[in-house]
Amino acid sequence: MTDYEAVIGLEVHSQLLTASKMFCSCVSGYQDADPNTTVCEVCLGMPGVLPVINRRAVELVIATGLALGCSIGAYTKFDRKNYPYPDLMKGYQISQFDQPVASNGHLDVTTDGVETTVHINRVHLEEDTARLLHRNGSGDSYTLLDANRAGVPLMEIVTEPDIGSPAEARAYLTSLHTILRTIGVSTANMEEGNFRCDANISIRPVGDQELGSKVEVKNMNSFRSVFGALEFEIIRQTALAKDGVRIVQETRGWINDKEITVSQRSKEYASDYRYFPEPDLPPLAIDRALVDGIRNNLPELPLAKKTRYMETLGLSDYDAGLLVVSKTTADFFEAALDSSPVTGTAQQKRAKAIGNWTLTELARLDNAPGEPAVEGGVDPAHLAELLDMIDSGVLSTVMAKTVFEKMYATGDAPGQIAEKDGMAQISDADSMTPAIEEAVASNPGPVADYLGGKETAIKFLVGQVMKITRGQANPKLVTTLLKDKLDSMR
């Protein structure tokens, strides 16, 4: 029986963070605007109007290309891509064909401990299309067109067919998503359509070099959707191949609620978009000084940040990797660490503690039902203060978790919460003596077990003291005092 392998290439379209559209002065923010209100003659494709290149959009694509290790072309030009769909008022799209802004880059991703290099074919600029809104009325179906999105600067990042599994595709998209947010070129919100992905997938017998018939998959609006669509296609195409059925080159759409792909249109022959140079826009010479300036102003990239966390702060590969997946998470971690005036070994210990609280307690609350009462949930400086209170013995870890939840809900500082709620760890022996005496007197069985040589029985008695003191006793001191008390009874 022949075994098959998948060959996957991805095309990511990401809207750029510019104030205006790609070729006109209309505002690029359209999500909250009424339909067809952020438009002008240029983005509506009126006859006789002339486009003007958005310089900032070009700079953001250069920044992306540099972050992905691409070569930046000395010259770039725009082309007309004839693409006669109803969401393009002009009947063509201004895009780039043979001279993109950036090309020949790469992104290294790790899946199940195995590193793969995904080569980037090109990063180019184009204009986004209008939006088609499909409606079903009382027995009638119709489509509305909202042109607000038309002309928004759109960056396309195209990989080589280097990806071999849905897991690798997800790892690539996650890494790319983090990079775009880190360098500030896009919000990359998939739910808002700022970061969209099309996948090209084929299968071939393991060991063959020739590519099979390519299927393009669209309509994927989340990392989970991309993973599910690719997984479905591998199963579907493999079953067809094993049954001797020819795989049709086509475009398919992912139906999220059914978790299947369905055929949308045949692509038996390579599409001829009849590219030709855009006559209304001059070619651009990209100044090397501009490229160098953008390179020098790039922030620390996620992979470099992860390496620094491991080498300087002593974090594990796993924890460092999780912290840099999200720019928001990494920024929170860094701010909390900056609020902790410690160095050397103490800094490494604090970094591990901040990482643990960020990846466990903060993540748990962020994913809980409902919205936090305070924007952002927890002030990073407040987490640093909370850890100081744990280290100094003012709060136990159990108490600190309760305080942290209230910090998240109210935005208040931990000291303020602890004082208001009377939460302070009991750390003096005299104050704990009554609870020690009560726990010993009320639990003769565990006391007898300890005195008989079963030293683990003391854990139960510690728990009883913590219960009596409502979690306010210092567990280490409780253990010491209990041992002294029990040993005196031998």
Secondary structure as GFF3:
##gff-version 3
##sequence-region A 1 490
A	DSSP	beta_strand	4	15	.	.	.	ID=ss1
A	DSSP	alpha_helix	55	67	.	.	.	ID=ss2
A	DSSP	beta_strand	71	72	.	.	.	ID=ss3
A	DSSP	beta_strand	75	76	.	.	.	ID=ss4
A	DSSP	beta_strand	79	82	.	.	.	ID=ss5
A	DSSP	beta_strand	92	95	.	.	.	ID=ss6
A	DSSP	beta_strand	102	111	.	.	.	ID=ss7
A	DSSP	beta_strand	114	127	.	.	.	ID=ss8
A	DSSP	beta_strand	131	136	.	.	.	ID=ss9
A	DSSP	beta_strand	141	146	.	.	.	ID=ss10
A	DSSP	three_ten_helix	147	149	.	.	.	ID=ss11
A	DSSP	beta_strand	153	159	.	.	.	ID=ss12
A	DSSP	alpha_helix	166	182	.	.	.	ID=ss13
A	DSSP	three_ten_helix	190	192	.	.	.	ID=ss14
A	DSSP	beta_strand	195	205	.	.	.	ID=ss15
A	DSSP	beta_strand	215	220	.	.	.	ID=ss16
A	DSSP	alpha_helix	223	242	.	.	.	ID=ss17
A	DSSP	beta_strand	250	255	.	.	.	ID=ss18
A	DSSP	beta_strand	260	266	.	.	.	ID=ss19
A	DSSP	beta_strand	276	277	.	.	.	ID=ss20
A	DSSP	beta_strand	284	285	.	.	.	ID=ss21
A	DSSP	alpha_helix	288	296	.	.	.	ID=ss22
A	DSSP	alpha_helix	302	311	.	.	.	ID=ss23
A	DSSP	alpha_helix	317	325	.	.	.	ID=ss24
A	DSSP	alpha_helix	327	338	.	.	.	ID=ss25
A	DSSP	alpha_helix	344	357	.	.	.	ID=ss26
A	DSSP	pi_helix	358	362	.	.	.	ID=ss27
A	DSSP	alpha_helix	363	366	.	.	.	ID=ss28
A	DSSP	alpha_helix	380	391	.	.	.	ID=ss29
A	DSSP	alpha_helix	397	410	.	.	.	ID=ss30
A	DSSP	alpha_helix	414	420	.	.	.	ID=ss31
A	DSSP	alpha_helix	429	442	.	.	.	ID=ss32
A	DSSP	alpha_helix	444	451	.	.	.	ID=ss33
A	DSSP	three_ten_helix	455	457	.	.	.	ID=ss34
A	DSSP	alpha_helix	458	468	.	.	.	ID=ss35
A	DSSP	alpha_helix	475	487	.	.	.	ID=ss36
###
